[in-house]
Amino acid sequence: MDQRTPPRELKPRAPIVDQPEPGFFKLRLHTGGWHEIPCRILFEDGLWSAEIDGEVAGLPHADPIHADGVLRIWHKKKTEITEAEYRFLTTRLKAWAREFYPDHPLLHPDEKVKTNTLRPIPQFTAPVAPEPLDPEPLPENRPAPPKPMTTAEIKEWLDFENEALVKAIDLDVTVLEQDRGREEIAEEAQLARLAANVDIARGHYRQATKTKRIQKDPFLQGGRDVDAWFGRHTDRLEKAVAPVQRLMNEYGERQDRLRRAEAQRLADAARAEAAARAQTAADALARERATQQQTAATTVLLDEAAEMAKEADKATALAVGKSADLTRSFDAYGSTVSGKEVWGFEVADVSKVPLEFLQVNETLIRKAILVYARDHAEEARAGVSPIAGIRITRSIDMRSR
């Protein structure tokens, strides 16, 4: 009989996981790598996600353990930074490094840093923070906010205030619907009855329109008061922003013009150089065919000509490309600043504008026809119009007076 003690059944250990927190950080992704790689943990709409070096780390998840990149950031030795510094590291500093320092380790986070070859780079400087708003007033001194009526309350109030009018309109509709299917009026007695019913209905319509204007006025006036209050303050902002925005727009227009011209100059120079190298390669090929000798130098010339042609195409594309690519810069917080082309128009000669872009002025036409019909009734009834391209229409509208 086996006297050995049977093994104990091991209970599964509960995973020890500390709770991550959303925030902005900089850290070292790999041993010996650059120590200021920007990272971010987000918790939005019930989902956890992460950004590493400005790129989405993977799929989000409701559980931070299963959200790609979250625990990788949280378990690293890291330094918390502000959102402004995060944006600086992921946009402005990286753009500067790509243009002026492409070998810097911040662009190569997977490689080890060679400290003996490092050169200084721009450092983040926090912009001046806006002045804090005045503290909110104490609750006992706070004016009561307006409490507009709900939709149900408005309906209940209108039903009560206009009960008699609604009953009159219901009766009008019932009476008029009895004659709605009639084909024609056969005698004057029928006309008299229908005209009276229509006249009563129109009177109730005018009463409802007038009552609506009166009862709606307090709501409209409240909206006007709110609009006027905010307008006083937003108008001040617009007046302050407008001259500064004009300076920015003028700068963007200058940069667009200068950089577009420079790109075109580089494109022309590269295309001329490509043509010259292609001609040199063609001459070399001709000599090789004549001497029946093939050299590697000719292949190099052909490759150089093709590469220069590609550079010319890139410069040409930039010269005729979007203004956003030519004017791109960064603000003090690291956000991208670029120009967007806004197309407008002004009428230079209205007589040359095609007809499909001209709009008929119905108000002026109606006034002109009324004056013409008053002075030339017979011609108007015959369809004669004082305006070329306009045909007069005429109908009879029966009304009670």
C-alpha positions as CSV (number, residue, x, y, z in Angstrom):
1,M,0.0,0.0,0.0
2,D,1.4,3.3,-1.0
3,Q,1.9,5.3,2.2
4,R,2.9,8.5,0.3
5,T,0.9,11.6,1.1
6,P,-1.3,12.4,-1.9
7,P,-0.5,15.8,-3.5
8,R,-2.7,18.7,-2.4
9,E,-5.0,20.2,-4.9
10,L,-3.5,23.7,-5.7
11,K,-6.0,26.6,-5.8
12,P,-5.6,28.9,-8.7
13,R,-3.9,32.2,-7.7
14,A,-5.9,35.3,-8.3
15,P,-4.0,37.6,-10.6
16,I,-2.5,40.7,-8.9
17,V,-3.2,43.6,-11.1
18,D,-3.1,47.2,-10.0
19,Q,-5.7,49.5,-11.5
20,P,-4.3,51.7,-14.3
21,E,-5.2,55.4,-14.5
22,P,-5.6,57.5,-17.6
23,G,-2.8,60.0,-18.2
24,F,0.2,61.2,-20.2
25,F,3.7,59.8,-19.6
26,K,7.2,59.6,-21.1
27,L,9.3,56.4,-20.6
28,R,11.9,54.1,-22.0
29,L,10.4,51.3,-24.1
30,H,13.5,49.2,-24.4
31,T,16.7,48.7,-22.4
32,G,19.2,51.3,-23.5
33,G,16.7,53.1,-25.7
34,W,15.6,56.7,-25.6
35,H,14.1,57.6,-22.2
36,E,11.5,60.2,-23.3
37,I,9.1,58.2,-25.6
38,P,5.6,59.8,-25.2
39,C,2.8,57.4,-24.2
40,R,-0.8,57.8,-23.2
41,I,-3.5,55.7,-21.4
42,L,-7.1,56.6,-22.3
43,F,-10.5,55.6,-20.8
44,E,-13.3,56.8,-23.0
45,D,-16.9,55.6,-23.4
46,G,-16.2,52.6,-21.1
47,L,-13.2,51.4,-23.1
48,W,-9.5,51.4,-22.2
49,S,-6.9,52.0,-24.9
50,A,-3.3,53.2,-25.2
51,E,-1.1,55.3,-27.5
52,I,2.7,54.6,-27.7
53,D,4.9,57.2,-29.5
54,G,1.9,58.9,-31.0
55,E,0.5,55.6,-32.5
56,V,-2.5,53.6,-31.4
57,A,-1.2,50.5,-29.5
58,G,-3.9,48.2,-30.6
59,L,-7.5,47.3,-29.9
60,P,-9.4,48.9,-27.0
61,H,-11.2,46.8,-24.4
62,A,-13.5,47.3,-21.4
63,D,-11.0,45.5,-19.2
64,P,-7.6,47.3,-19.0
65,I,-5.9,43.9,-18.7
66,H,-7.0,43.0,-22.2
67,A,-6.6,46.5,-23.8
68,D,-3.5,46.5,-26.0
69,G,-0.6,48.5,-24.6
70,V,-2.3,49.7,-21.3
71,L,-0.4,47.4,-18.9
72,R,2.8,47.8,-20.9
73,I,2.8,51.5,-20.1
74,W,1.4,51.3,-16.6
75,H,4.1,48.7,-15.4
76,K,7.0,50.7,-16.9
77,K,9.1,53.2,-14.9
78,K,7.6,56.4,-16.2
79,T,7.3,60.1,-15.7
80,E,3.9,61.8,-15.8
81,I,3.7,64.8,-18.2
82,T,1.0,67.3,-19.2
83,E,-1.1,67.0,-22.4
84,A,0.8,70.0,-23.8
85,E,4.1,68.3,-23.4
86,Y,2.7,65.0,-24.8
87,R,1.5,66.9,-27.9
88,F,4.9,68.6,-28.2
89,L,6.8,65.3,-28.1
90,T,4.6,63.6,-30.6
91,T,4.2,66.5,-33.1
92,R,6.6,69.4,-33.1
93,L,9.7,67.7,-31.7
94,K,9.4,64.7,-34.0
95,A,8.8,67.0,-37.0
96,W,11.9,69.0,-36.1
97,A,14.0,65.8,-35.7
98,R,12.8,64.4,-39.1
99,E,14.0,67.6,-40.8
100,F,17.2,68.5,-38.9
101,Y,18.2,65.4,-36.9
102,P,17.0,62.2,-38.5
103,D,19.4,60.0,-36.6
104,H,18.2,61.1,-33.2
105,P,17.1,58.1,-31.0
106,L,13.7,59.6,-30.4
107,L,12.9,58.6,-33.9
108,H,14.3,55.1,-33.3
109,P,12.9,54.0,-29.9
110,D,13.9,50.4,-30.6
111,E,17.6,51.2,-30.9
112,K,20.2,51.7,-28.2
113,V,21.2,55.3,-27.6
114,K,24.8,56.3,-28.5
115,T,25.3,59.0,-25.9
116,N,28.7,60.1,-27.2
117,T,27.1,61.3,-30.5
118,L,24.0,63.1,-29.1
119,R,23.5,66.7,-29.9
120,P,21.1,69.1,-28.1
121,I,17.5,69.2,-29.2
122,P,14.7,71.7,-28.5
123,Q,13.2,71.4,-25.0
124,F,9.5,71.7,-24.2
125,T,8.6,75.1,-22.7
126,A,5.1,75.2,-21.2
127,P,3.0,78.0,-22.7
128,V,1.7,80.7,-20.4
129,A,-1.5,79.4,-18.8
130,P,-4.6,81.5,-19.1
131,E,-5.7,83.4,-16.1
132,P,-8.2,81.4,-14.0
133,L,-11.8,82.5,-14.1
134,D,-13.3,84.3,-11.2
135,P,-14.6,82.0,-8.5
136,E,-18.2,81.0,-8.8
137,P,-20.6,82.9,-6.5
138,L,-21.7,81.3,-3.3
139,P,-24.9,79.2,-3.8
140,E,-26.9,81.5,-1.6
141,N,-26.0,84.5,-3.8
142,R,-26.5,82.7,-7.1
143,P,-29.5,84.0,-9.1
144,A,-32.0,81.3,-9.9
145,P,-31.6,80.0,-13.5
146,P,-34.5,80.3,-15.9
147,K,-36.8,77.3,-15.9
148,P,-38.5,77.1,-19.3
149,M,-41.6,74.9,-19.6
150,T,-41.3,71.4,-20.8
151,T,-43.0,70.2,-24.0
152,A,-45.7,68.6,-22.0
153,E,-46.3,71.7,-19.9
154,I,-46.5,73.9,-23.0
155,K,-49.0,71.6,-24.7
156,E,-51.1,71.4,-21.5
157,W,-51.1,75.2,-21.2
158,L,-52.0,75.8,-24.8
159,D,-54.8,73.2,-24.7
160,F,-56.3,75.0,-21.7
161,E,-55.9,78.6,-23.0
162,N,-57.3,77.8,-26.5
163,E,-59.9,75.2,-25.7
164,A,-62.7,77.3,-27.3
165,L,-60.7,78.1,-30.4
166,V,-59.8,74.4,-30.9
167,K,-63.4,73.4,-30.7
168,A,-64.4,76.0,-33.3
169,I,-61.7,74.8,-35.6
170,D,-62.8,71.2,-35.2
171,L,-66.3,72.2,-36.1
172,D,-65.1,74.1,-39.2
173,V,-63.1,71.1,-40.4
174,T,-66.1,68.8,-39.9
175,V,-68.4,71.1,-41.9
176,L,-66.0,71.8,-44.7
177,E,-65.1,68.1,-45.2
178,Q,-68.7,67.3,-46.0
179,D,-68.3,69.4,-49.2
180,R,-64.7,68.4,-50.0
181,G,-65.7,65.7,-52.5
182,R,-68.1,67.9,-54.4
183,E,-67.3,68.2,-58.1
184,E,-68.7,71.6,-58.8
185,I,-71.1,74.3,-57.5
186,A,-74.4,74.1,-59.4
187,E,-76.2,77.2,-58.1
188,E,-75.7,80.4,-56.2
189,A,-77.3,79.2,-53.1
190,Q,-74.6,76.5,-52.8
191,L,-72.0,79.1,-53.3
192,A,-73.5,81.3,-50.6
193,R,-73.4,78.4,-48.1
194,L,-69.9,77.3,-48.9
195,A,-68.6,80.9,-49.0
196,A,-70.0,81.5,-45.5
197,N,-68.3,78.3,-44.2
198,V,-65.0,79.2,-45.7
199,D,-65.2,82.8,-44.4
200,I,-65.8,81.5,-40.9
201,A,-62.9,79.1,-41.2
202,R,-60.6,81.8,-42.5
203,G,-61.6,84.0,-39.5
204,H,-60.7,81.3,-37.1
205,Y,-57.4,80.9,-39.0
206,R,-56.6,84.6,-38.6
207,Q,-57.5,84.4,-34.9
208,A,-55.3,81.4,-34.4
209,T,-52.4,83.1,-36.1
210,K,-52.8,86.2,-34.0
211,T,-53.1,84.2,-30.8
212,K,-50.0,82.2,-31.7
213,R,-48.0,85.3,-32.1
214,I,-49.1,86.7,-28.8
215,Q,-48.6,83.5,-26.8
216,K,-45.3,82.7,-28.4
217,D,-43.8,86.2,-27.8
218,P,-42.6,85.6,-24.2
219,F,-40.7,82.5,-25.4
220,L,-39.1,84.4,-28.3
221,Q,-38.3,87.4,-26.1
222,G,-36.5,85.1,-23.6
223,G,-34.5,83.6,-26.5
224,R,-33.6,87.1,-27.8
225,D,-32.5,88.2,-24.3
226,V,-30.2,85.1,-24.0
227,D,-28.8,85.7,-27.6
228,A,-28.2,89.4,-26.8
229,W,-26.4,88.6,-23.6
230,F,-24.0,86.1,-25.2
231,G,-23.7,88.3,-28.3
232,R,-22.2,91.2,-26.2
233,H,-19.4,88.9,-25.1
234,T,-18.8,86.9,-28.3
235,D,-18.7,90.1,-30.4
236,R,-15.8,91.3,-28.2
237,L,-14.0,88.0,-28.9
238,E,-14.6,88.2,-32.6
239,K,-13.3,91.8,-32.7
240,A,-10.2,90.7,-30.8
241,V,-9.6,87.6,-33.0
242,A,-10.2,89.3,-36.3
243,P,-7.0,91.4,-36.7
244,V,-4.8,88.6,-35.3
245,Q,-6.5,86.1,-37.7
246,R,-5.8,88.5,-40.5
247,L,-2.1,88.6,-39.7
248,M,-2.0,84.8,-39.6
249,N,-3.8,84.6,-43.0
250,E,-1.4,87.1,-44.5
251,Y,1.5,85.1,-43.2
252,G,0.0,81.9,-44.6
253,E,-0.5,83.5,-48.0
254,R,3.1,84.7,-48.2
255,Q,4.4,81.2,-47.2
256,D,2.1,79.5,-49.7
257,R,3.4,81.8,-52.5
258,L,7.1,81.6,-51.5
259,R,7.2,77.8,-50.9
260,R,5.2,77.1,-54.0
261,A,7.6,79.1,-56.1
262,E,10.6,77.4,-54.4
263,A,9.1,74.0,-55.1
264,Q,8.5,74.9,-58.7
265,R,12.1,76.1,-59.0
266,L,13.4,72.9,-57.5
267,A,11.2,70.9,-59.8
268,D,12.5,72.7,-62.9
269,A,16.1,72.3,-61.8
270,A,15.6,68.6,-61.0
271,R,13.8,68.0,-64.3
272,A,16.6,69.8,-66.2
273,E,19.2,67.7,-64.4
274,A,17.3,64.5,-65.1
275,A,17.1,65.4,-68.8
276,A,20.9,66.1,-68.8
277,R,21.7,62.8,-67.1
278,A,19.3,60.9,-69.4
279,Q,21.1,62.4,-72.4
280,T,24.5,61.5,-70.9
281,A,23.2,57.9,-70.4
282,A,21.8,57.8,-73.9
283,D,25.2,58.9,-75.3
284,A,26.9,56.3,-73.3
285,L,24.5,53.6,-74.5
286,A,25.1,54.7,-78.1
287,R,28.9,54.4,-77.6
288,E,28.5,50.9,-76.1
289,R,26.4,49.7,-79.0
290,A,29.1,51.1,-81.4
291,T,31.9,49.4,-79.6
292,Q,29.9,46.4,-78.5
293,Q,31.1,46.9,-74.9
294,Q,28.8,47.1,-71.8
295,T,29.9,49.0,-68.7
296,A,28.3,49.4,-65.2
297,A,28.8,53.1,-65.4
298,T,26.0,53.4,-68.0
299,T,23.6,51.6,-65.7
300,V,24.5,54.0,-62.9
301,L,23.8,56.9,-65.2
302,L,20.4,55.6,-66.1
303,D,19.5,55.0,-62.4
304,E,20.6,58.5,-61.5
305,A,18.5,60.0,-64.3
306,A,15.4,58.0,-63.1
307,E,16.0,59.0,-59.5
308,M,16.3,62.7,-60.4
309,A,13.1,62.4,-62.4
310,K,11.3,61.1,-59.3
311,E,12.6,64.1,-57.3
312,A,11.3,66.4,-60.0
313,D,7.9,64.8,-59.8
314,K,7.8,65.1,-56.0
315,A,8.7,68.8,-56.2
316,T,6.1,69.4,-58.9
317,A,3.5,67.7,-56.8
318,L,4.3,70.0,-53.9
319,A,4.2,73.1,-56.1
320,V,0.7,72.3,-57.3
321,G,-0.5,70.6,-54.1
322,K,-2.5,71.6,-51.1
323,S,-1.8,74.8,-49.2
324,A,-2.0,72.8,-46.0
325,D,1.2,70.9,-47.0
326,L,3.0,74.2,-47.8
327,T,2.0,76.2,-44.8
328,R,2.1,73.5,-42.1
329,S,3.6,74.6,-38.7
330,F,3.0,74.1,-35.0
331,D,1.6,76.3,-32.2
332,A,3.0,76.6,-28.7
333,Y,1.1,73.5,-27.6
334,G,2.3,71.4,-30.4
335,S,-0.9,71.5,-32.4
336,T,-0.6,71.6,-36.2
337,V,-1.2,75.0,-37.8
338,S,-1.9,75.0,-41.5
339,G,-3.7,77.0,-44.2
340,K,-6.9,75.9,-45.9
341,E,-7.8,77.3,-49.3
342,V,-11.2,79.0,-49.1
343,W,-12.7,79.7,-52.5
344,G,-15.1,82.6,-52.9
345,F,-16.3,84.9,-55.7
346,E,-17.2,88.5,-56.6
347,V,-19.2,89.6,-59.6
348,A,-17.0,91.4,-62.1
349,D,-19.5,91.8,-65.0
350,V,-23.1,90.6,-64.3
351,S,-24.0,90.8,-68.0
352,K,-21.6,87.9,-68.7
353,V,-22.8,85.6,-66.0
354,P,-24.5,82.5,-67.5
355,L,-28.3,82.3,-67.0
356,E,-28.2,79.2,-64.8
357,F,-26.3,81.2,-62.1
358,L,-28.9,84.1,-62.1
359,Q,-31.9,84.0,-59.7
360,V,-35.3,85.4,-60.6
361,N,-36.5,88.1,-58.3
362,E,-40.1,87.1,-57.7
363,T,-40.9,90.2,-55.6
364,L,-39.9,92.7,-58.2
365,I,-41.7,90.7,-61.0
366,R,-45.0,90.5,-59.1
367,K,-44.9,94.3,-58.4
368,A,-44.2,95.0,-62.1
369,I,-47.1,92.8,-63.2
370,L,-49.5,94.3,-60.8
371,V,-48.7,97.8,-62.1
372,Y,-48.9,96.6,-65.7
373,A,-52.3,94.8,-65.1
374,R,-53.7,97.9,-63.5
375,D,-52.8,100.1,-66.5
376,H,-53.2,97.5,-69.3
377,A,-55.8,95.1,-68.0
378,E,-56.9,93.8,-71.4
379,E,-53.4,93.1,-72.6
380,A,-52.6,91.3,-69.3
381,R,-55.7,89.2,-69.6
382,A,-54.6,88.2,-73.1
383,G,-51.3,87.0,-71.7
384,V,-49.1,90.0,-72.8
385,S,-46.2,90.5,-70.4
386,P,-44.1,93.7,-69.9
387,I,-41.0,91.5,-69.0
388,A,-39.3,89.5,-71.7
389,G,-39.2,85.8,-70.8
390,I,-42.1,86.1,-68.3
391,R,-45.6,84.8,-69.0
392,I,-48.5,86.3,-67.1
393,T,-50.9,83.8,-65.4
394,R,-54.4,84.7,-64.2
395,S,-56.9,83.0,-61.9
396,I,-60.0,83.9,-59.9
397,D,-59.9,83.6,-56.1
398,M,-63.3,83.8,-54.5
399,R,-63.4,85.6,-51.1
400,S,-66.2,86.9,-48.8
401,R,-66.0,90.5,-47.9
